[in-house]
Amino acid sequence: MDKTVLFWGLIGVLGFAFVLAVQMRVMIALVLRRWLKATRGSVFEQDQMSNRTVMLAARQAPVPDSAEPLVKDAVTEMRKMYPSPLAHLRLARRISIFAPGLILMVIALGRLVWETI
């Protein structure tokens, strides 16, 4: 296979994965925040409170004891009702963190080893 085709194919796949992961993070978090606002009332109307709750629910770690009781209850219910979207959110977070580094590595590989750019 031609090195140039391989290089641009890898860049395209990694770029698409990054954009898709960012979109997934935004959309899943938006839907979960709207669910919180619709089911839990005015306490979660504040973006800071709903964002924190979604972030705590997406983590696999136990909820810290310092969290408010309303947040703990919402996180527990969210984990029980929406395990699949929360797993997708965790995956999208990992991909959006690692994809830019992988893109830079492929660019360096293309520049220094394959001499395609």
CNS distance restraints for C-alpha pairs under 8 A (distance, minus, plus):
assign (resid   1 and name CA) (resid   5 and name CA) 7.26 0.50 0.50
assign (resid   1 and name CA) (resid   6 and name CA) 6.99 0.50 0.50
assign (resid   2 and name CA) (resid   6 and name CA) 6.38 0.50 0.50
assign (resid   3 and name CA) (resid   7 and name CA) 5.97 0.50 0.50
assign (resid   3 and name CA) (resid 114 and name CA) 6.48 0.50 0.50
assign (resid   3 and name CA) (resid 116 and name CA) 6.93 0.50 0.50
assign (resid   4 and name CA) (resid   8 and name CA) 6.19 0.50 0.50
assign (resid   4 and name CA) (resid 116 and name CA) 5.64 0.50 0.50
assign (resid   5 and name CA) (resid   9 and name CA) 5.87 0.50 0.50
assign (resid   6 and name CA) (resid  10 and name CA) 6.11 0.50 0.50
assign (resid   7 and name CA) (resid  11 and name CA) 6.27 0.50 0.50
assign (resid   7 and name CA) (resid 106 and name CA) 7.21 0.50 0.50
assign (resid   7 and name CA) (resid 107 and name CA) 7.98 0.50 0.50
assign (resid   7 and name CA) (resid 110 and name CA) 6.32 0.50 0.50
assign (resid   7 and name CA) (resid 116 and name CA) 7.50 0.50 0.50
assign (resid   8 and name CA) (resid  12 and name CA) 5.95 0.50 0.50
assign (resid   9 and name CA) (resid  13 and name CA) 6.15 0.50 0.50
assign (resid  10 and name CA) (resid  14 and name CA) 6.03 0.50 0.50
assign (resid  10 and name CA) (resid 106 and name CA) 7.34 0.50 0.50
assign (resid  11 and name CA) (resid  15 and name CA) 5.86 0.50 0.50
assign (resid  11 and name CA) (resid 103 and name CA) 6.29 0.50 0.50
assign (resid  11 and name CA) (resid 106 and name CA) 7.05 0.50 0.50
assign (resid  11 and name CA) (resid 107 and name CA) 7.87 0.50 0.50
assign (resid  12 and name CA) (resid  16 and name CA) 6.01 0.50 0.50
assign (resid  13 and name CA) (resid  17 and name CA) 6.10 0.50 0.50
assign (resid  14 and name CA) (resid  18 and name CA) 6.14 0.50 0.50
assign (resid  14 and name CA) (resid  99 and name CA) 6.18 0.50 0.50
assign (resid  14 and name CA) (resid 102 and name CA) 7.43 0.50 0.50
assign (resid  14 and name CA) (resid 103 and name CA) 6.34 0.50 0.50
assign (resid  15 and name CA) (resid  19 and name CA) 6.24 0.50 0.50
assign (resid  15 and name CA) (resid  99 and name CA) 7.51 0.50 0.50
assign (resid  15 and name CA) (resid 103 and name CA) 7.33 0.50 0.50
assign (resid  16 and name CA) (resid  20 and name CA) 5.98 0.50 0.50
assign (resid  17 and name CA) (resid  21 and name CA) 5.99 0.50 0.50
assign (resid  17 and name CA) (resid  95 and name CA) 7.28 0.50 0.50
assign (resid  17 and name CA) (resid  96 and name CA) 8.00 0.50 0.50
assign (resid  17 and name CA) (resid  99 and name CA) 7.27 0.50 0.50
assign (resid  18 and name CA) (resid  22 and name CA) 6.26 0.50 0.50
assign (resid  18 and name CA) (resid  95 and name CA) 6.50 0.50 0.50
assign (resid  18 and name CA) (resid  96 and name CA) 5.37 0.50 0.50
assign (resid  18 and name CA) (resid  99 and name CA) 5.65 0.50 0.50
assign (resid  18 and name CA) (resid 100 and name CA) 7.28 0.50 0.50
assign (resid  19 and name CA) (resid  23 and name CA) 6.20 0.50 0.50
assign (resid  19 and name CA) (resid  96 and name CA) 7.93 0.50 0.50
assign (resid  20 and name CA) (resid  24 and name CA) 6.08 0.50 0.50
assign (resid  21 and name CA) (resid  25 and name CA) 6.16 0.50 0.50
assign (resid  21 and name CA) (resid  92 and name CA) 4.53 0.50 0.50
assign (resid  21 and name CA) (resid  93 and name CA) 6.98 0.50 0.50
assign (resid  21 and name CA) (resid  95 and name CA) 6.17 0.50 0.50
assign (resid  21 and name CA) (resid  96 and name CA) 5.58 0.50 0.50
assign (resid  22 and name CA) (resid  26 and name CA) 6.30 0.50 0.50
assign (resid  22 and name CA) (resid  92 and name CA) 6.86 0.50 0.50
assign (resid  22 and name CA) (resid  93 and name CA) 7.76 0.50 0.50
assign (resid  22 and name CA) (resid  96 and name CA) 6.11 0.50 0.50
assign (resid  23 and name CA) (resid  27 and name CA) 6.08 0.50 0.50
assign (resid  24 and name CA) (resid  28 and name CA) 5.82 0.50 0.50
assign (resid  24 and name CA) (resid  88 and name CA) 7.81 0.50 0.50
assign (resid  24 and name CA) (resid  89 and name CA) 6.97 0.50 0.50
assign (resid  24 and name CA) (resid  92 and name CA) 6.31 0.50 0.50
assign (resid  25 and name CA) (resid  29 and name CA) 5.98 0.50 0.50
assign (resid  25 and name CA) (resid  89 and name CA) 5.73 0.50 0.50
assign (resid  25 and name CA) (resid  92 and name CA) 5.97 0.50 0.50
assign (resid  25 and name CA) (resid  93 and name CA) 6.75 0.50 0.50
assign (resid  26 and name CA) (resid  30 and name CA) 6.00 0.50 0.50
assign (resid  27 and name CA) (resid  31 and name CA) 6.20 0.50 0.50
assign (resid  28 and name CA) (resid  32 and name CA) 6.19 0.50 0.50
assign (resid  28 and name CA) (resid  85 and name CA) 6.72 0.50 0.50
assign (resid  28 and name CA) (resid  89 and name CA) 6.65 0.50 0.50
assign (resid  29 and name CA) (resid  33 and name CA) 6.01 0.50 0.50
assign (resid  29 and name CA) (resid  51 and name CA) 7.77 0.50 0.50
assign (resid  29 and name CA) (resid  54 and name CA) 6.73 0.50 0.50
assign (resid  29 and name CA) (resid  89 and name CA) 7.67 0.50 0.50
assign (resid  30 and name CA) (resid  34 and name CA) 6.19 0.50 0.50
assign (resid  31 and name CA) (resid  35 and name CA) 6.19 0.50 0.50
assign (resid  32 and name CA) (resid  36 and name CA) 6.24 0.50 0.50
assign (resid  32 and name CA) (resid  54 and name CA) 6.81 0.50 0.50
assign (resid  33 and name CA) (resid  37 and name CA) 6.27 0.50 0.50
assign (resid  33 and name CA) (resid  50 and name CA) 5.62 0.50 0.50
assign (resid  33 and name CA) (resid  51 and name CA) 6.85 0.50 0.50
assign (resid  33 and name CA) (resid  54 and name CA) 6.88 0.50 0.50
assign (resid  34 and name CA) (resid  38 and name CA) 6.09 0.50 0.50
assign (resid  35 and name CA) (resid  39 and name CA) 6.02 0.50 0.50
assign (resid  36 and name CA) (resid  40 and name CA) 5.37 0.50 0.50
assign (resid  36 and name CA) (resid  41 and name CA) 7.49 0.50 0.50
assign (resid  36 and name CA) (resid  44 and name CA) 6.36 0.50 0.50
assign (resid  36 and name CA) (resid  50 and name CA) 6.84 0.50 0.50
assign (resid  36 and name CA) (resid  74 and name CA) 7.64 0.50 0.50
assign (resid  37 and name CA) (resid  41 and name CA) 5.54 0.50 0.50
assign (resid  37 and name CA) (resid  42 and name CA) 6.68 0.50 0.50
assign (resid  37 and name CA) (resid  43 and name CA) 7.80 0.50 0.50
assign (resid  37 and name CA) (resid  44 and name CA) 5.25 0.50 0.50
assign (resid  37 and name CA) (resid  45 and name CA) 5.73 0.50 0.50
assign (resid  37 and name CA) (resid  50 and name CA) 7.69 0.50 0.50
assign (resid  40 and name CA) (resid  44 and name CA) 6.66 0.50 0.50
assign (resid  40 and name CA) (resid  74 and name CA) 7.74 0.50 0.50
assign (resid  41 and name CA) (resid  45 and name CA) 7.29 0.50 0.50
assign (resid  42 and name CA) (resid  46 and name CA) 7.89 0.50 0.50
assign (resid  43 and name CA) (resid  49 and name CA) 7.70 0.50 0.50
assign (resid  44 and name CA) (resid  49 and name CA) 5.73 0.50 0.50
assign (resid  44 and name CA) (resid  50 and name CA) 5.19 0.50 0.50
assign (resid  45 and name CA) (resid  49 and name CA) 7.70 0.50 0.50
assign (resid  45 and name CA) (resid  50 and name CA) 7.20 0.50 0.50
assign (resid  46 and name CA) (resid  50 and name CA) 6.48 0.50 0.50
assign (resid  47 and name CA) (resid  51 and name CA) 5.84 0.50 0.50
assign (resid  48 and name CA) (resid  52 and name CA) 6.10 0.50 0.50
assign (resid  49 and name CA) (resid  53 and name CA) 6.22 0.50 0.50
assign (resid  50 and name CA) (resid  54 and name CA) 6.24 0.50 0.50
assign (resid  51 and name CA) (resid  55 and name CA) 6.15 0.50 0.50
assign (resid  52 and name CA) (resid  56 and name CA) 6.12 0.50 0.50
assign (resid  53 and name CA) (resid  57 and name CA) 6.13 0.50 0.50
assign (resid  53 and name CA) (resid  71 and name CA) 5.95 0.50 0.50
assign (resid  53 and name CA) (resid  74 and name CA) 7.20 0.50 0.50
assign (resid  53 and name CA) (resid  75 and name CA) 6.22 0.50 0.50
assign (resid  54 and name CA) (resid  58 and name CA) 6.14 0.50 0.50
assign (resid  54 and name CA) (resid  75 and name CA) 7.30 0.50 0.50
assign (resid  55 and name CA) (resid  59 and name CA) 6.46 0.50 0.50
assign (resid  56 and name CA) (resid  63 and name CA) 6.62 0.50 0.50
assign (resid  56 and name CA) (resid  75 and name CA) 6.75 0.50 0.50
assign (resid  57 and name CA) (resid  75 and name CA) 4.94 0.50 0.50
assign (resid  57 and name CA) (resid  76 and name CA) 7.44 0.50 0.50
assign (resid  57 and name CA) (resid  78 and name CA) 6.66 0.50 0.50
assign (resid  57 and name CA) (resid  79 and name CA) 6.09 0.50 0.50
assign (resid  57 and name CA) (resid  86 and name CA) 7.21 0.50 0.50
assign (resid  58 and name CA) (resid  79 and name CA) 7.89 0.50 0.50
assign (resid  58 and name CA) (resid  86 and name CA) 5.09 0.50 0.50
assign (resid  58 and name CA) (resid  87 and name CA) 7.11 0.50 0.50
assign (resid  58 and name CA) (resid  89 and name CA) 6.66 0.50 0.50
assign (resid  58 and name CA) (resid  90 and name CA) 6.22 0.50 0.50
assign (resid  59 and name CA) (resid  90 and name CA) 7.30 0.50 0.50
assign (resid  63 and name CA) (resid  67 and name CA) 7.13 0.50 0.50
assign (resid  63 and name CA) (resid  72 and name CA) 6.63 0.50 0.50
assign (resid  63 and name CA) (resid  75 and name CA) 7.82 0.50 0.50
assign (resid  67 and name CA) (resid  71 and name CA) 6.37 0.50 0.50
assign (resid  67 and name CA) (resid  72 and name CA) 6.48 0.50 0.50
assign (resid  68 and name CA) (resid  72 and name CA) 6.35 0.50 0.50
assign (resid  69 and name CA) (resid  73 and name CA) 6.17 0.50 0.50
assign (resid  70 and name CA) (resid  74 and name CA) 6.13 0.50 0.50
assign (resid  71 and name CA) (resid  75 and name CA) 6.01 0.50 0.50
assign (resid  72 and name CA) (resid  76 and name CA) 6.14 0.50 0.50
assign (resid  73 and name CA) (resid  77 and name CA) 6.17 0.50 0.50
assign (resid  74 and name CA) (resid  78 and name CA) 5.94 0.50 0.50
assign (resid  75 and name CA) (resid  79 and name CA) 6.04 0.50 0.50
assign (resid  76 and name CA) (resid  80 and name CA) 6.27 0.50 0.50
assign (resid  77 and name CA) (resid  81 and name CA) 6.03 0.50 0.50
assign (resid  78 and name CA) (resid  82 and name CA) 5.54 0.50 0.50
assign (resid  78 and name CA) (resid  83 and name CA) 7.56 0.50 0.50
assign (resid  79 and name CA) (resid  83 and name CA) 5.36 0.50 0.50
assign (resid  79 and name CA) (resid  86 and name CA) 7.38 0.50 0.50
assign (resid  82 and name CA) (resid  86 and name CA) 6.35 0.50 0.50
assign (resid  83 and name CA) (resid  87 and name CA) 6.14 0.50 0.50
assign (resid  84 and name CA) (resid  88 and name CA) 6.22 0.50 0.50
assign (resid  85 and name CA) (resid  89 and name CA) 6.09 0.50 0.50
assign (resid  86 and name CA) (resid  90 and name CA) 6.29 0.50 0.50
assign (resid  87 and name CA) (resid  91 and name CA) 6.27 0.50 0.50
assign (resid  88 and name CA) (resid  92 and name CA) 6.03 0.50 0.50
assign (resid  89 and name CA) (resid  93 and name CA) 6.10 0.50 0.50
assign (resid  90 and name CA) (resid  94 and name CA) 6.38 0.50 0.50
assign (resid  91 and name CA) (resid  95 and name CA) 6.25 0.50 0.50
assign (resid  92 and name CA) (resid  96 and name CA) 6.02 0.50 0.50
assign (resid  93 and name CA) (resid  97 and name CA) 6.26 0.50 0.50
assign (resid  94 and name CA) (resid  98 and name CA) 6.25 0.50 0.50
assign (resid  95 and name CA) (resid  99 and name CA) 5.60 0.50 0.50
assign (resid  96 and name CA) (resid 100 and name CA) 7.25 0.50 0.50
assign (resid  97 and name CA) (resid 101 and name CA) 7.79 0.50 0.50
assign (resid  98 and name CA) (resid 102 and name CA) 6.32 0.50 0.50
assign (resid  99 and name CA) (resid 103 and name CA) 6.09 0.50 0.50
assign (resid 100 and name CA) (resid 104 and name CA) 6.27 0.50 0.50
assign (resid 101 and name CA) (resid 105 and name CA) 6.19 0.50 0.50
assign (resid 102 and name CA) (resid 106 and name CA) 6.18 0.50 0.50
assign (resid 103 and name CA) (resid 107 and name CA) 6.19 0.50 0.50
assign (resid 104 and name CA) (resid 108 and name CA) 6.13 0.50 0.50
assign (resid 105 and name CA) (resid 109 and name CA) 6.04 0.50 0.50
assign (resid 106 and name CA) (resid 110 and name CA) 5.98 0.50 0.50
assign (resid 107 and name CA) (resid 111 and name CA) 6.05 0.50 0.50
assign (resid 108 and name CA) (resid 112 and name CA) 5.81 0.50 0.50
assign (resid 108 and name CA) (resid 113 and name CA) 7.77 0.50 0.50
assign (resid 109 and name CA) (resid 113 and name CA) 5.19 0.50 0.50
assign (resid 109 and name CA) (resid 114 and name CA) 6.38 0.50 0.50
assign (resid 110 and name CA) (resid 114 and name CA) 4.82 0.50 0.50
assign (resid 110 and name CA) (resid 115 and name CA) 5.55 0.50 0.50
assign (resid 110 and name CA) (resid 116 and name CA) 5.33 0.50 0.50
assign (resid 110 and name CA) (resid 117 and name CA) 6.25 0.50 0.50
assign (resid 111 and name CA) (resid 115 and name CA) 4.82 0.50 0.50
assign (resid 111 and name CA) (resid 116 and name CA) 6.01 0.50 0.50
assign (resid 111 and name CA) (resid 117 and name CA) 5.30 0.50 0.50
